Amino acid sequence: MSLSLRKRMGAVCLLAGVLFSSTVVSQNLPDFTGLVEQVGPAVVNIEATRTAEAAARSGQKGMDDAEIPEELRRFFGMPGMPQMPRDRTSMGTGFIISGDGYVLTNHHVIDGADEVIVRLRDRRELEATVVGSDEQSDVALLKLEAKDLPAVRLGEAKALKPGQWVLAIGSPFGFEHSVTAGIVSAVGRSSQMTGQQYVPFIQTDVPINRGNSGGPLINMDGEVVGINSQIFSNTGGYMGVSFAIPIQVAMNSADQLKDKGFVARGLLGVTIQDVARDAAAGLGLDKPGGALVNGFSPDSAAEKAGVEIGDVILKFDGVEIGRSSELPPLVGAAKPGSTVALTIFRDGRQREIDVVIGELPRDTGTLTKAGAKQGQSGPLGFAVDELSAEQRDALGLGRGEGVVIASVTGASARRANLQPGDIVLMVGRSKVGSISAFNEAVAAGAAGKPIMLLIRRGEQTSFVSVTPDGQAD
């Protein structure tokens, strides 16, 4: 065989090897097109607006041009223009969880918004009602007045393992229905954000940026297993570390918001720390692990049950505790009033202690009308509902004190910065504790005159003036 022939045959074999190798590689890589077609129609873009008047009343100032990131300035700002009061709009993502119009997104996407517009993939734009919002889990539940909407299928976040492929669909920087993919990096991660120690986050390397917040994290079966919520970044952009809220945690919050207007969490009432190697040796443990109790809160459920400072909590309700950060999500998910078994290590041996779980104090600032029948908007441009006994307890109100604003539709009410979840304590000089009392007090007001309302939001109480819609402001 001539040298030139051998060279030609070698080249053919090399080319065949390359083609074979490419085919094998391509067969091993996932094809996401079917998942996107399946889930994409249920993913929505969310536009949350806070009016300039409301921002001015709250004492917030607009950003100077120098403070606006370059990528935001390109979309929303014109350098050199006078800085006048303006509406503030945030963009995010959400997904439909039921055909009758319930939508999940992040609390931080809609927090403080006067108006929430949801844009569907078919280009319909619908105004959403905020059913409820929970800051600690960063979950918000919205409701659209529509039927037969495409909805996602929910998966099991607990089944996720590091290395599995996952997919995200969202609106980074306003680019709607952008698809990104990656793998699960870790599960059960504690948050770097304060106040979110009750969420065992899913860590991924899926590219997530501003606008992806609230969008679905999807497994290879086309099921939603999480809500994309945070990124870890030194620049403000994606750096390879993203965090998602497990869908079971999110749905637990959503169900409670829908049923009773707030999220109840268990409370053990201990302060804890990791068990370092030296501490493990000093305590007599075979290896570092568990949560070392170093203090109690007042009237602690754990202290009442016999837990002592210096105890190491090894298991909570049968679940092993590797690090102290793993305990709060388990405690928070426990039902207040339930009895849970703790496995603790004390004086060189393990002990079993039953503890009656307490309830974490609730943030009443996000209390809404969820679970009650929505009333009709009256002449003041908003609807009210009765407060449940649980809501009154959370607010520290007696029987017959206050009604909760269910929805805001009128221009005058919006200008007064009224929001769903606000509590109306008085109309004029009349205390109101029921829908009928509220309606009577409003009807007794002078025609065409502004009506003074005593409003409670969180721990703050103040009077606001609302002119009945259709009258001069």
Helices and strands as residue ranges (DSSP letters): H 3-28, H 33-39, G 40-42, E 43-50, H 52-57, G 65-67, H 70-76, E 88-96, E 102-105, H 107-110, E 115-119, E 125-127, E 129-134, E 139-143, E 153-154, G 157-159, E 165-170, G 172-174, E 178-189, E 201-204, E 216-218, E 223-231, E 242-246, H 247-260, E 266-267, E 270-274, H 277-283, E 291-296, H 301-305, E 312-316, E 319-320, G 324-326, H 327-333, E 339-346, E 349-356, E 358-359, G 364-366, E 382-385, H 389-395, E 403-408, H 411-415, E 423-427, E 430-431, H 435-443, E 451-457, E 460-466
